[in-house]
Amino acid sequence: MEQQLQTIREKALAQLAEAQDTAALEQLRVSVLGKKGELTGILRGMGKLPAEERPKMGQMVNETRAAIEEALEARAAVLREKEKEERLKREAIDVTMPVRPRSAGAPNPLYTVQEELVEIFVGMGYEVVEGPEVEYDHYNFELLNLPKNHPARDAQDTFYIDDNIVLRTHTSPVQARIMTTRKPPIRIVCPGRVYRADEADATHSPVFHQMEGLVIDEGVTMGDLKGTLDAFAARLFGEGVTTRFRPSFFPFTEPSAEVDLTCASCHGKGCRMCKGTGWIEVLGAGMVNPKVLDMCGIDSKRYTGFAFGMGLERIALLKYNIPNLRLMYENDLRFLAQFR
Ligand code: DAH
């Protein structure tokens, strides 16, 4: 039995010196010291020994056990340290590594244009005003001299919410809102989204953007309108770009004009962009109809005013030479990044 103990001890010490990780060490501990372990087996066998030999043997078993435990603990400490170092090495983060660049967004050219237009008019003393996109028929049509059943209503394919509420078909209702709540002098621009039941294609979208302008004061003339839009055209597209007024009709202006700008591609010589005419239609404008002034509570005998409206998409297409309206709504960075 003594011999056996000696063998167990030597074998255990040799094995534990070879254990390469704490898991192997634990296995070894169980196989030697565990309930079914070799040493425990010896302890059990002691019952068969003569009584006078038992104390000595018991002491030897305990000594062996203590020696193995001590060696196990020492080896475990070494392995734990080694494993910790390996883990730290594995988990190390190289803080000097360069950051993977995140691609930044880019402004939509539509809003770049809107900002530019706003800036031009703010520079001329205009105030920026906004109105609701879900609008009363009253402001969108009635106060603009488009009573129910007026044929000109058909030209604007309106989304009706109910009989009295629409998605605004233009930014002109903001004029009416301002005229009914303020006293002249009034000098405002109103950019914003508008809606029409149009099929989407390269040049149409059921949601698009306009900017409206309105000036009301004593003695405002068509000459002021022309001068203002000429200044605007030159600021937007460069010196030499001016406006051409063609007679037109809008119920809310009298007289009314369709306003063309000198084609910025060919400087008026005639090209594909302007279909050879040298001009590009960009705005609707006119003198505010006295009837509209009166309906909105502004004395048409004392005050006159002009108004204009333009489509932002159209200006963005022209300014940036964008071939298809849809590109501006998809927010594809490959497209947008070109305007950074
Ligand atoms: N509201 C018109 C439209 O959407 C554009 C317009 C024309 C606005 C003439 C005006 C104006 O203020 O005077 O087609």
Boltz pocket constraint, residues with backbone or C-beta under 6 A from the ligand:
constraints:
  - pocket:
      binder: B
      contacts: [[A, 169], [A, 170], [A, 171], [A, 172], [A, 212], [A, 213], [A, 250], [A, 252], [A, 253], [A, 257], [A, 283], [A, 284], [A, 285], [A, 286], [A, 307], [A, 308], [A, 309], [A, 310]]
      max_distance: 6.0
